[in-house]
């Protein structure tokens, strides 16, 4: 079997992709890998507390490795940390890496080019699938998710901290992908067929945060879909508190 690790974001696309990989008998998937902000103990971009991330992994029953970055990371430091992490995975004989990407061509090309440098092959279970079909499948399978971050340029405060259901999907503006594949929103999955038990949490405060991406840092965005931040973007975050 192919020794495989999964790039876990804590969100719905990751959850559905992991579900599909668990049905795949060709891969021995025994590791989740997540990038986190070590200054705030949160998942990169999603803003999810690490405590909830760890509870996800415990419920899924798969070992979790975190790749920690400082809050203010330069492109050079980002690349250095990623290279060290990738080399460590190669040393552990991993040959395949799974991503939940759906249709971002440039991102996939960048991932594959970096993986090729260390002789790892990318696996994309959701690639080129219709997003409306995917979100329906996600809900029909019994997954439950809540938005933890939304792009304030496209969605208002009322969209963050909302459970993903048919009403949420119907309320989305026409220019927003129903899976948030263009970075319109990010989610936390707290129940579903990949979990042994649901993750208990409560809603915290909602805050608006703005980010400026400098030109020299642009390449960082190609490494993780969850970290794609356009110039001067603002995001609404809903803090989730572990129970």
NORGI-V530536 format. One record per pair of residues at least 12 apart in sequence whose C-alpha atoms are under 7 Angstrom apart, sorted by sequence separation. I is the first residue (numbers start at 0). GAP is how many residues later the second one is. D is the distance in whole Angstrom. If there is no record, write none. Layout:
BEGIN
I_GAP_D, I_GAP_D
END
This chain:
BEGIN
147_12_6, 146_13_5, 147_13_6, 146_14_5, 145_15_6, 146_15_5, 145_16_5, 146_16_6, 212_16_7, 145_17_4, 212_17_7, 144_18_6, 145_18_6, 212_18_5, 144_19_6, 211_19_5, 212_19_7, 143_20_7, 211_20_4, 210_21_5, 211_21_7, 209_22_6, 210_22_5, 3_23_6, 96_23_7, 100_23_6, 209_23_6, 210_23_6, 1_24_6, 2_24_6, 3_24_6, 4_24_6, 7_24_6, 95_24_5, 96_24_6, 97_24_6, 98_24_6, 99_24_6, 101_24_5, 102_24_6, 209_24_4, 0_25_5, 1_25_5, 2_25_5, 3_25_5, 4_25_6, 5_25_6, 6_25_6, 7_25_6, 8_25_6, 94_25_5, 95_25_5, 96_25_5, 97_25_5, 98_25_5, 99_25_7, 100_25_6, 101_25_4, 102_25_5, 208_25_6, 209_25_6, 0_26_5, 1_26_6, 2_26_6, 3_26_7, 4_26_5, 5_26_5, 6_26_5, 7_26_5, 94_26_6, 95_26_6, 96_26_6, 97_26_6, 99_26_6, 100_26_6, 101_26_5, 207_26_7, 208_26_5, 0_27_6, 4_27_6, 5_27_6, 6_27_6, 95_27_7, 101_27_6, 207_27_6, 208_27_6, 207_28_5, 206_29_6, 207_29_6, 31_30_7, 35_30_6, 37_30_5, 153_30_7, 205_30_7, 206_30_5, 30_31_6, 31_31_6, 32_31_6, 33_31_6, 34_31_6, 35_31_6, 36_31_6, 37_31_6, 38_31_6, 205_31_5, 206_31_7, 29_32_6, 30_32_5, 31_32_5, 32_32_5, 33_32_5, 34_32_5, 35_32_5, 36_32_5, 37_32_6, 38_32_6, 205_32_4, 29_33_7, 30_33_6, 31_33_6, 32_33_6, 33_33_6, 34_33_6, 35_33_6, 36_33_6, 150_33_5, 204_33_6, 205_33_6, 36_34_6, 149_34_6, 150_34_6, 203_34_6, 204_34_6, 149_35_4, 203_35_5, 148_36_6, 149_36_6, 202_36_6, 203_36_5, 148_37_5, 202_37_5, 203_37_6, 146_38_7, 147_38_6, 148_38_7, 201_38_6, 202_38_6, 146_39_6, 147_39_5, 200_39_6, 201_39_5, 146_40_4, 147_40_6, 200_40_5, 201_40_7, 145_41_5, 146_41_6, 200_41_5, 201_41_7, 144_42_6, 145_42_5, 199_42_6, 200_42_5, 9_43_7, 144_43_5, 145_43_7, 199_43_6, 134_44_6, 144_44_4, 143_45_6, 144_45_6, 182_45_7, 131_46_6, 143_46_6, 130_47_6, 143_47_5, 130_48_6, 142_48_6, 143_48_6, 142_49_4, 141_50_5, 142_50_7, 141_51_7, 140_52_7, 159_76_7, 159_77_7, 160_77_5, 159_78_6, 101_79_7, 156_79_6, 152_81_7, 151_82_5, 16_83_5, 150_83_6, 151_83_5, 150_84_5, 151_84_6, 149_85_5, 150_85_7, 13_86_5, 148_86_6, 149_86_5, 12_87_5, 148_87_6, 149_87_7, 148_88_4, 4_89_7, 147_89_6, 148_89_6, 2_90_7, 3_90_6, 6_90_7, 147_90_5, 2_91_5, 3_91_6, 4_91_7, 5_91_6, 6_91_6, 147_91_7, 2_92_6, 3_92_5, 4_92_5, 5_92_5, 6_92_6, 1_93_7, 2_93_6, 3_93_6, 4_93_6, 5_93_7, 1_94_7, 45_102_6, 45_103_6, 19_105_7, 16_108_6, 16_109_6, 109_112_6, 110_112_6, 106_115_5, 15_122_6, 11_133_7, 59_134_6, 59_135_5, 58_136_5, 59_136_6, 58_137_5, 58_138_6, 45_140_6, 74_141_7, 74_142_5, 77_142_7, 55_143_7, 73_143_6, 54_144_7, 74_144_7, 74_145_6, 10_175_7, 11_175_6, 18_175_6, 10_176_5, 11_176_7, 10_177_5, 11_177_6, 9_178_6, 10_178_5, 9_179_6, 45_180_7, 44_181_6, 44_182_5, 43_183_7, 51_190_6, 47_192_7
END
